[in-house]
Amino acid sequence: MRRLPPVLLEDGCPRELISLIRTILAACKEISFRVGQGELSGVLGSTLDENIQGETQKKLDVLTNQLLKDILLESGYVKAIASEEEDYTVAGNPDAEYIVAFDPLDGSSNTDINSLVGTIFSVMKAPEGADPTDQSIFMQPGINQVAAGYVLYGPSTILALTTGKGTRFFTLDKTHGTFLLTQDFAKIPADTNEYAINASNQRHWQPAMQNYINDLVGGDTGPRARNFNMRWIAAMVGDVHRVLSRGGLFTYPTDTKNPSQPNKLRLLYEANPMAMLVEQAGGIASTGTERIMEIQPNAIHQRVAVILGSKNEVETCLGYHK
């Protein structure tokens, strides 16, 4: 098994980008330890605060955000960062080449039940000569990403990473503290019989998604003439990892539950990096009407609908939206 740096060097990845990725992973190794300690770390449960999203913060949200924020800003490799837990972007080294957006602990509500959580990150180049305090430097479509990935904290700690040369899996060897290549190129099967959706929101979905899911539920006696299984982890990082590992369709569609907030997932640090990972593994990532990575952002915490996964099944779902 090969370590991460030589693999990225063989891909022609710039050394500074490799150093930046290793910096992110240094924080993730610490997060992995804290998450793995569970109640022993004294960091489970909620704080009394809400983040910019209006969501109650878990103690681990605050801790993981601070770990990533501190190590990235101290590294000198980033011009600025954007985080789910920060109201605004945070300036870094004015001379740095890269900007990083991240969700420090996706699925943090799962920590109290010892279920899957993870860190999601997106790396882009900052516009040349840009002001690190100007948050508009993050207003770039996902096609501008130079790297994207997540670290899944489960029975093992797994890194899914792409720098535009395919999606690879690395597993943290906790005896040596290094990430080792365990799957050279993930390939999402084009067909699937699995889907992931929060079915409790069904009455709030738009007609296109209502009709699509109803046809899946119809099974071998319905219009699709075959049976489908639903899987739902309630953490995007876990559900997408399953898609990358064995195929499937994951969606968090537009709904009418809260008219002022029709979408759930954030573009810059959830949808875009996951879309890049999925596309690099042969899948599709769409909002239902457009390719996620071609969206021009207009806000740091912008939300979008997400439909991603196995190519043929996503295309079938998109056919309902036409």
C-alpha positions, 0 to 999 in steps of 0.5 A: 500500500502506498502513502498519499504524497507519492500517489499525488506526486505521480499525478502531477499534483503541485507540492504546495497543494499536497502540503495543503491536503496534508495539513487538512488531514493533520486536523482530521486525524485529531478529529478522528481521535476525538470522535473515536473517544466519544463520551470519554472526550467530554465533547458530546452533546449540544452547546447553547449556540446556533451557527449561521445556518440557524442550527444548534451547534454540537460541542464537536462542531465547535471543536472540529471547526476550531481545529481545522481553522487554526491548523489551516491559517497557521500553515500559510497555505491558504489565502482564506477559509470558509466554514459551515460554522463561520458567519463569514470567511476568514482571511489567511496568508495574503500571498497564499495560492489556495482557498478552502471551504469545509464542513468540519463535521457533517452529520454531527447530530449522529455523534450522540448515537455513535453513528457515521460523521465526517469532514468535507472539504473543497480546495480552489485557487484564489484569483491572482492578487485577490484580497483575502478579506474579500469573500467574493473570492469564493464565488467560483463554480465547482468546476474550478475546484483543484481538489475535493474530498471527505474524511469519514469517521467510522469503524475505520477512518477513510479519506475519499480524495480527488485532484481531478485524476479520479477518486481514490480511497485512503485508509488511516493506519492508526498505528503509524498515523498515515493514510494508505491507498486502499482503492486506486480508483472508485467506479460507481456502477451505472445501474443501481437498486438503492436510493437514499432520501429523507422519506419523512419529508415526502409530503413536502417534495415537488411533484417530480420527486414525488412521482419518481420515489413513488415509482421506486416504492412500487417495486416489481409491480410498479412502473419500474418493474423491479425492487429498490431498497432505501438506505438513509444514514442522515449524514451526507458523508456516509450516504455518499460514501456508500454510493462511491463504494457500491453505487446508488442514488442520493438526493436531498431535493427541494421541498416546501417544508420551509418556504424561505429555505427550500434546499438543505445542502450547502453548495460550496462545502457540501454539494460541490466537493461531493459532486466532484468526487462522484463525477470523477468516479463516473457518476452524475451530480445535479440539482434536478435542473442543472449540473451542480459544479456549473452553478455560479455561487452568490453567497458563502452559505448558499443552499442547493438541491442535490441528486447524485450517484449512479449515472443511469439512475440519476438520468432516470430521476432527471427525466421526471424533472423535465 
